Amino acid sequence: MSLRTRYAGTLRASDEGAEVALCGWVAHRRDHGGVVFIDLRDREGLVQVVLDPTSPGCAEAHRLRSEYVIRVEGTVRPRPEGTVNPNLPTGEVEVAAARLEVLNEAEPPPFPLDERVEVDENLRLRYRYLDLRRSKMAENLKVRSRLVSALRAAMDAAGFIDVETPTLTRSTPEGARDFLVPSRLMPGTFFALPQSPQLFKQLLMVAGIDRYYQVARCWRDEDLRADRQFEFTQLDVEASFVDQEDVLGFIEEAVASGVEAITGERPKPFPRLSWAEAMGRYGSDKPDTRFAMELSDCSAVFAGSSFNAFASKSVVGMVVPGRGDLGRNQLDGLSDRAKSLGAAGLVWMRVRDDVFEAPVLKFLSEEEQDGLRAQLSPSPGDLVLLVADPIARKAQTVLGALRLDLGAPERLDEPLAFTWVVDFPLFEAITDDGRPIPAHHPFTRPHPDDLDRLESDPLSVRSLAYDLVLNGIELGSGSVRIHDRELQQRIFSLLGIGPEDAAERFGFLLDAFRYGAPPHAGFAVGLDRLTMILTGETSIREVIAFPKTQSGSDPLTGAPAPVDPPQLRDLGISLPRPH
């Protein structure tokens, strides 16, 4: 018999009578003074094994301890009546062992490998190889693997070619700090780890590859949080002779196939919102559309208001159903939260029998109160929140954050609500010297209907950029690219990037465009975030095999760490002496 014939966690009642060889770890051991029961764990789960120490093949049963590595040969049989475990997939059967072999002993683990025991995350990451033995962690990695396989299959079916791009390249501005790698052969120069394969995938379009994809590893030296790591993985896609509709079509098909592979259900077609609509209704460019509580522009209601807080400002309102009973301390907490987000303040009103109750009512006319009721249609028992600011986007953003605080579903994965957000602004702000700041990279194509305002009113220009959002989390973004030199130079001029500067920073791409660049567009889907949501986790660290902590360190390996002086000398690097 081979070393292993089956995975322990796959045995079922239909396997009754089968002779099997199992390998794995001792998860639990119960010695009843004669017969020994163990739960044998492998990557597929647990099965109960019954060992009789009086049997020559099982003489070592009494010395088994937690996490010993063992091999068992035996027969699958039904569990005795009354001992079936309905909470275990293998709970109807057990393995009567005929032979036991201890393959390796183990010290007691530094924390229980039991799903019911909470363990400090730093300790889990220090012993990640033990943490990954837990069934939940193993299942997360299996979900990730199935998801990637489904995405690859969808891209292959759509005629895309899997091409690897370099991970040692030159530093280019993409919005975050690069991780730099010093060159030993050319002292004083540096490679950069790519923040994305952006420029190379555009070069592949010039090369005629036509449809490219890659499960790409990317690096960004930015502050970490629950949905962000230094290194991350994305499904990176680019295609030639396509428009925005084409890109949204094949990305939606791939993501829907991935979700179906995990959940067994195919998502409905993804709805679309313009960026302006998303901000106006949800106060966010990554809206969580699973619940209502939509924002409403109340500026017209207070257009001639004598209330200074509302006068000559954009006023945004929201109804919080059934929360009119919040206490004063809770309402003060909401006001403090609004101020921490940049608002001058927060106006709240309780609704009692179609009448507002609020400290600010003395400043509002009956006409304004009637207009507010008509605009928001609140019901008795509701809470009305209002934020005012000279800049509409700021008021929307503040109230959008409060909307999530008060209404977002507790679980991140229930239900799944995908949303396309399109027509993003091409520029997000103007610098002090009058230069527009790109909302995306400088190769994003402006909306053709807005080209005539590119110089005269840049902040009103939309882009052919688009995001995919799931349950309030940005899964990925993309755009139609600029492929003609004249328009690209026009954008560079607006940004203050002269010909010499452009040649220095993007020369290899611009040179390629001289030789016939096709119209092209692309997208990138964050695999870590998608897996996180599909597994119901709240941090991408739970779906990455060996992640960094929130502070950016690796407790397992001790990275980052000092290196030996000879290594630094080889690279031409000297460090300042410590004071």
C-alpha positions in Angstrom: 0.0 0.0 0.0 1.3 3.5 -0.8 2.2 5.9 1.9 -1.2 7.6 1.7 -4.3 6.5 -0.3 -6.9 9.0 0.9 -7.1 12.4 2.7 -8.6 12.0 6.1 -11.1 14.8 5.7 -12.7 13.2 2.6 -14.0 10.0 4.1 -17.8 9.6 4.1 -20.4 6.9 4.9 -20.1 5.7 1.3 -16.5 4.6 2.0 -17.6 2.0 4.6 -15.4 -1.1 4.3 -12.6 0.6 2.4 -9.0 -0.2 3.4 -7.2 3.2 3.6 -3.8 4.6 4.5 -3.9 8.1 6.1 -1.1 10.5 7.0 -1.4 13.7 9.1 -1.1 15.2 12.5 -2.7 14.2 15.8 -5.2 17.0 16.5 -6.7 15.5 19.7 -6.1 12.3 21.6 -8.4 10.6 24.1 -7.1 7.6 26.0 -10.0 5.6 27.6 -7.7 3.3 29.5 -7.7 0.7 26.8 -8.8 1.9 23.4 -7.2 5.2 22.2 -9.2 7.6 20.1 -7.4 10.3 18.0 -8.6 12.9 15.6 -6.3 12.7 12.6 -5.9 16.0 10.8 -4.7 16.7 7.3 -5.4 19.6 4.9 -8.9 18.3 4.1 -10.1 18.0 7.7 -10.4 15.5 10.6 -11.4 11.9 11.0 -11.7 9.8 14.1 -9.2 6.9 14.3 -9.7 4.1 16.8 -6.5 2.3 18.0 -6.2 -0.8 20.1 -2.8 -0.7 21.9 -3.0 -4.5 22.4 -2.8 -4.9 18.6 0.8 -5.4 17.4 0.4 -2.8 14.7 -0.8 -0.2 17.2 1.5 -0.7 20.1 2.7 2.9 20.1 -0.9 4.3 20.5 -0.4 5.3 24.1 2.6 7.5 23.4 0.9 9.7 20.8 0.7 13.4 21.7 -0.7 16.5 20.0 0.8 17.3 16.6 2.7 14.1 16.3 3.0 13.2 12.6 1.6 9.7 12.0 0.6 7.2 9.3 -2.4 4.9 9.9 -3.6 1.9 8.0 -7.1 0.7 8.7 -10.7 0.1 7.7 -13.5 2.7 7.4 -16.5 1.7 9.4 -19.7 3.4 10.7 -19.5 5.1 14.1 -21.4 3.3 16.8 -25.0 4.4 17.4 -25.2 7.5 19.5 -21.6 8.7 18.7 -22.2 10.3 15.2 -20.9 13.9 15.1 -23.2 16.0 12.9 -20.8 18.9 13.1 -18.0 17.0 11.3 -18.1 16.1 7.6 -16.6 12.8 8.5 -18.8 12.4 11.6 -20.6 9.3 10.4 -17.5 7.2 10.1 -14.3 6.3 11.9 -11.2 4.3 10.9 -10.4 1.1 12.8 -6.6 1.1 12.8 -4.7 -2.0 12.0 -1.3 -0.4 11.8 0.2 2.8 13.3 3.5 4.4 12.4 4.9 7.5 14.1 6.6 9.5 11.3 7.8 12.3 13.6 7.4 13.5 17.1 6.4 17.1 18.0 6.8 19.5 20.9 3.7 21.0 22.3 2.6 24.0 20.1 2.9 27.5 21.6 -0.8 28.0 21.2 -3.9 25.6 20.8 -4.6 24.9 17.2 -8.3 25.0 18.0 -10.7 27.2 16.1 -12.5 28.2 19.3 -9.5 29.6 21.0 -8.6 33.3 20.3 -4.8 33.8 19.8 -2.8 37.0 19.5 -2.2 37.7 15.9 1.6 38.4 16.4 1.9 35.0 17.9 0.0 33.4 15.1 2.2 35.1 12.5 5.4 34.1 14.5 4.4 30.5 14.1 2.4 30.9 10.9 3.3 27.3 9.8 1.3 26.1 12.8 -1.5 28.6 12.3 -2.0 27.4 8.8 -2.8 23.9 10.2 -6.1 25.2 11.5 -9.0 24.2 9.3 -10.2 27.8 8.7 -6.8 29.0 7.5 -6.3 26.0 5.2 -9.8 26.5 3.8 -9.0 30.2 3.1 -6.0 29.2 1.0 -8.0 26.5 -0.8 -10.7 29.1 -1.6 -8.0 31.4 -3.0 -6.6 28.7 -5.1 -10.0 27.8 -6.6 -10.7 31.5 -7.2 -7.4 32.0 -9.1 -8.0 28.8 -11.2 -11.5 30.0 -12.2 -10.2 33.5 -13.1 -7.4 32.0 -15.2 -9.9 29.7 -17.0 -12.2 32.6 -17.8 -9.3 34.7 -19.2 -8.0 31.7 -21.2 -11.5 31.2 -22.6 -11.7 34.8 -23.7 -8.5 34.5 -25.7 -6.1 36.1 -23.3 -2.4 35.1 -23.1 -0.6 34.7 -19.8 2.6 36.7 -19.9 5.0 37.4 -17.1 6.5 40.9 -16.8 9.7 42.0 -14.9 9.8 42.4 -11.2 13.0 44.4 -11.4 12.3 47.6 -13.3 12.9 51.4 -13.0 11.1 53.7 -10.6 8.1 55.4 -12.1 5.5 57.6 -10.3 2.4 55.7 -9.7 1.0 57.3 -6.6 2.8 55.3 -3.8 6.4 54.9 -2.8 8.5 52.3 -4.6 10.4 49.5 -3.0 14.0 50.1 -4.3 16.6 47.5 -5.0 20.2 48.7 -5.3 22.3 47.5 -8.2 25.6 45.8 -7.4 26.9 46.1 -10.9 26.0 49.7 -11.4 26.6 51.4 -8.0 24.4 54.4 -7.2 21.6 53.1 -9.3 18.4 51.3 -8.3 15.8 48.9 -9.6 12.3 49.3 -8.3 9.8 46.5 -7.6 6.7 47.2 -9.7 3.6 48.8 -8.2 1.8 47.3 -11.1 2.8 45.9 -14.6 1.2 49.0 -16.1 3.9 50.1 -18.6 4.9 46.7 -19.6 1.4 45.5 -20.3 1.0 48.6 -22.5 4.2 47.7 -24.3 2.7 44.2 -24.9 -0.2 45.9 -26.7 2.3 47.7 -28.9 4.0 44.3 -29.5 0.7 42.9 -30.9 0.0 40.4 -28.1 -3.5 41.8 -28.2 -4.9 40.2 -25.1 -2.7 39.8 -22.0 -3.3 38.7 -18.5 -1.1 37.8 -15.5 -1.7 36.9 -11.9 0.8 39.5 -10.9 2.8 40.2 -7.7 3.0 43.9 -7.0 4.7 46.1 -4.3 3.9 49.4 -2.8 5.7 51.0 0.2 2.7 52.5 1.9 1.0 52.4 5.3 -0.7 49.1 6.0 -4.2 48.4 7.0 -6.8 45.6 7.1 -7.1 45.6 3.3 -3.5 46.6 2.3 -0.1 44.9 2.4 3.3 45.9 1.1 3.1 43.0 -1.5 -0.2 42.0 -3.0 -1.5 40.0 -5.9 -3.8 41.1 -8.7 -5.4 39.7 -11.9 -3.8 42.1 -14.3 -5.4 42.5 -17.8 -4.9 44.5 -20.9 -6.5 44.3 -24.4 -6.2 46.0 -27.8 -8.9 47.2 -30.1 -11.4 47.4 -27.3 -13.4 50.1 -25.6 -14.7 50.5 -22.0 -17.7 48.3 -22.6 -15.5 45.4 -23.8 -13.3 45.6 -20.7 -16.2 45.8 -18.3 -17.7 42.8 -20.1 -14.8 40.4 -19.9 -13.8 41.4 -16.3 -17.4 40.9 -15.1 -17.5 37.5 -16.8 -14.2 36.5 -15.1 -15.1 37.7 -11.6 -18.6 36.2 -11.9 -17.0 32.9 -12.8 -14.7 33.1 -9.9 -17.5 33.9 -7.4 -19.6 31.0 -8.8 -16.6 28.6 -8.3 -16.6 29.5 -4.6 -20.2 30.1 -3.7 -22.0 27.9 -6.3 -24.1 30.8 -7.4 -23.4 33.2 -10.2 -23.9 36.9 -9.4 -26.5 38.9 -11.3 -25.2 41.4 -13.8 -23.3 44.2 -12.1 -25.2 47.5 -11.9 -23.4 50.7 -12.9 -23.1 54.1 -11.2 -21.4 57.2 -12.5 -18.8 58.7 -10.1 -21.0 61.7 -9.6 -24.0 59.5 -8.8 -22.1 57.3 -6.4 -20.9 60.4 -4.5 -24.4 62.0 -4.5 -26.2 58.9 -3.3 -23.7 57.2 -1.1 -21.0 59.7 -0.3 -18.3 57.4 -1.6 -16.7 56.4 -4.9 -16.7 52.8 -3.5 -20.3 52.6 -2.4 -21.7 49.8 -0.3 -25.0 49.3 -2.0 -26.3 46.5 0.2 -28.4 48.9 2.2 -30.4 52.0 1.5 -29.9 55.2 3.7 -29.0 57.1 0.6 -27.8 60.7 0.7 -29.9 63.6 -0.6 -28.9 67.0 -1.8 -30.9 69.5 0.4 -29.1 72.6 -0.8 -32.2 74.0 -2.6 -34.2 73.7 0.6 -31.8 76.0 2.4 -30.8 78.2 -0.6 -32.0 81.4 1.1 -31.5 80.3 4.7 -30.7 82.8 7.4 -29.0 79.9 9.4 -25.3 80.7 9.1 -24.3 77.0 9.2 -26.3 76.4 6.0 -26.2 79.7 4.2 -24.4 79.6 0.8 -23.3 76.0 1.4 -24.0 72.6 -0.1 -26.2 70.8 2.4 -26.4 67.0 2.3 -29.0 65.1 4.3 -29.7 61.4 5.2 -32.4 59.6 7.1 -31.3 56.9 9.6 -34.4 54.7 9.9 -35.6 53.9 13.5 -32.6 55.6 15.2 -34.4 58.6 16.5 -34.1 57.1 20.0 -30.3 57.7 20.1 -29.3 59.3 23.4 -27.6 62.7 23.6 -24.2 61.1 24.3 -24.5 59.0 21.1 -25.5 62.0 19.1 -22.6 64.0 20.4 -20.4 61.1 19.4 -21.7 61.3 15.9 -21.0 65.0 15.9 -17.4 64.4 17.0 -17.0 61.8 14.3 -18.2 64.2 11.7 -15.7 66.8 12.9 -12.9 64.3 12.8 -13.8 63.7 9.2 -13.4 67.4 8.4 -16.9 68.7 8.8 -17.6 72.0 10.7 -20.3 70.2 12.5 -23.3 67.9 12.3 -27.0 68.8 12.5 -29.3 66.1 13.8 -33.1 66.0 14.1 -35.4 63.4 15.7 -38.7 62.8 14.0 -41.7 62.6 16.4 -45.1 62.2 14.9 -44.0 64.0 11.7 -42.5 66.8 13.8 -38.8 67.5 14.1 -37.1 67.8 17.4 -33.7 69.4 17.4 -31.8 72.2 19.1 -31.4 74.0 15.7 -35.1 74.2 14.9 -35.3 77.8 16.2 -32.9 78.8 13.4 -35.0 77.1 10.7 -38.2 78.5 9.2 -41.4 76.4 8.8 -40.9 76.6 5.1 -37.5 75.1 5.4 -38.7 72.3 7.7 -41.5 71.5 5.3 -39.1 71.4 2.4 -36.8 69.1 4.4 -39.7 66.7 5.0 -40.6 66.7 1.4 -37.0 66.1 0.3 -36.2 63.3 2.8 -39.6 61.8 3.6 -38.6 60.7 7.1 -41.0 58.5 9.2 -41.7 58.8 12.9 -38.9 57.4 15.0 -36.3 58.2 12.3 -33.1 60.3 12.7 -32.2 63.0 10.2 -28.5 64.0 9.8 -27.4 67.1 7.9 -23.9 68.2 6.9 -23.1 71.5 5.2 -19.9 72.6 3.5 -18.9 75.0 0.7 -17.6 72.0 -1.2 -20.3 69.5 -2.0 -17.9 66.6 -2.2 -16.7 67.2 1.3 -20.2 67.2 2.8 -21.0 64.0 0.8 -17.8 62.2 2.0 -18.5 63.0 5.7 -22.1 61.9 5.6 -21.1 58.8 3.5 -18.7 57.8 6.3 -21.5 58.2 8.9 -23.8 56.1 6.7 -21.4 53.2 6.9 -20.9 53.7 10.6 -24.7 53.5 11.2 -25.9 51.1 8.5 -23.3 48.7 7.1 -24.2 45.0 7.5 -22.2 43.3 10.2 -20.7 40.6 7.9 -18.6 41.7 5.0 -19.6 38.8 2.7 -23.4 38.9 3.1 -24.9 39.6 0.7 -22.5 40.2 -2.3 -23.3 43.5 -4.1 -21.0 44.3 -7.0 -21.1 47.8 -8.5 -19.3 49.3 -11.5 -18.3 53.0 -10.9 -17.6 54.8 -14.2 -16.9 58.4 -15.4 -14.4 59.3 -12.7 -12.9 62.8 -12.9 -9.7 62.9 -14.9 -8.2 65.3 -12.3 -8.8 65.5 -8.6 -7.5 68.9 -7.6 -5.5 71.9 -8.7 -2.0 72.7 -7.2 -1.1 76.1 -5.9 0.7 76.8 -9.2 -2.4 76.0 -11.2 -1.5 72.5 -12.3 -4.2 69.7 -12.2 -3.4 66.6 -10.2 -4.3 63.3 -12.0 -6.9 61.2 -10.3 -5.3 58.2 -12.0 -2.1 57.7 -13.9 -1.2 60.2 -16.7 -2.0 57.6 -19.4 -5.8 57.6 -18.7 -7.8 58.7 -21.7 -10.2 61.7 -21.1 -13.9 61.3 -22.0 -14.3 62.3 -25.6 -17.2 64.5 -24.8 -15.1 66.6 -22.5 -11.9 67.2 -24.5 -12.8 70.8 -25.4 -12.6 71.7 -21.6 -9.3 70.1 -21.0 -7.4 73.3 -20.6 -10.2 75.7 -19.7 -12.0 73.7 -17.0 -9.9 70.6 -16.2 -11.7 69.6 -13.0 -14.9 69.1 -15.0 -13.3 66.7 -17.4 -14.4 63.0 -17.0 -12.0 60.1 -17.7 -12.6 56.8 -19.3 -11.7 55.2 -15.9 -13.7 52.7 -14.0 -13.7 50.8 -10.7 -15.2 47.5 -9.6 -16.6 47.8 -6.0 -17.9 44.9 -3.8 -19.7 45.7 -0.5 -18.0 49.0 -0.1 -14.5 47.8 -1.0 -12.6 48.7 -4.2 -11.7 45.4 -5.9 -9.9 46.9 -8.8 -9.6 49.7 -11.3 -8.8 50.3 -14.9 -9.1 52.7 -17.8 -8.9 53.2 -21.5 -5.4 54.3 -22.2 -4.1 57.2 -24.3 -2.4 55.7 -27.3 -1.8 58.7 -29.5 1.2 61.0 -28.9 -0.6 64.3 -29.5 -3.2 63.8 -26.8 -0.5 62.3 -24.5 1.7 65.4 -24.9 -1.4 67.6 -24.3 -1.9 65.9 -20.9 1.8 66.1 -20.1 1.7 69.8 -20.8 -1.2 70.3 -18.4 0.7 68.4 -15.7 3.8 70.5 -16.3 5.8 67.6 -17.7 8.0 68.9 -20.4 9.4 66.8 -23.3 12.7 66.2 -21.6 11.1 65.2 -18.3 8.6 62.9 -20.1 11.4 61.3 -22.0 13.4 60.7 -18.8 10.4 59.2 -16.9 8.4 57.4 -19.6 10.8 57.4 -22.6 10.7 53.6 -23.3 6.9 53.7 -23.5 6.6 56.9 -25.5 9.3 55.6 -27.9 7.2 52.5 -28.4 4.2 54.6 -29.2 6.1 55.9 -32.3 5.8 52.5 -33.9 2.0 52.1 -34.1 0.3 51.8 -30.7 -3.2 50.3 -31.0 -6.2 51.6 -29.0 -6.1 49.6 -25.7 -7.6 49.4 -22.3 -7.1 47.4 -19.1 -8.0 46.5 -15.6 -6.6 44.9 -12.4 -8.6 42.9 -9.8 -7.2 42.6 -6.3 -7.2 38.9 -5.5 -6.4 39.4 -1.8 -9.5 41.6 -1.3 -11.8 39.4 -3.3 -10.7 36.3 -1.4 -11.1 38.2 1.9 -14.7 39.0 1.1 -15.6 35.6 -0.2 -14.3 33.9 2.9 -16.0 36.4 5.3 -12.8 37.6 6.7 -12.2 41.3 7.7 -8.4 41.4 6.9 -6.5 40.2 3.9 -3.8 38.9 6.3 -6.2 36.0 6.9 -6.1 34.9 3.2 -2.3 35.4 2.6 -0.1 32.5 3.5 2.7 34.6 5.0 1.6 38.3 5.5 3.2 41.2 7.3 1.8 42.7 10.5 0.1 46.0 10.5 3.4 47.6 11.4 5.0 46.1 8.3 7.2 43.5 10.0 7.4 39.7 9.6 7.5 38.0 13.1 8.2 34.6 11.4 11.5 35.6 9.7 12.3 38.7 11.6 12.2 40.9 8.4 13.1 43.6 7.9 16.5 43.1 9.4 20.1 44.5 9.2 22.4 43.0 6.7 26.1 42.3 7.0 28.5 45.2 6.2 30.2 43.3 3.3 26.8 43.1 1.5 26.4 46.9 1.8 29.9 47.5 0.6 29.2 45.3 -2.5 26.2 47.6 -3.2 28.1 50.8 -2.6 25.9 51.7 0.4 27.0 53.3 3.6 24.7 53.8 6.6 25.0 56.7 9.0 26.6 55.9 12.3 24.1 55.6 15.2 24.3 58.5 17.6 
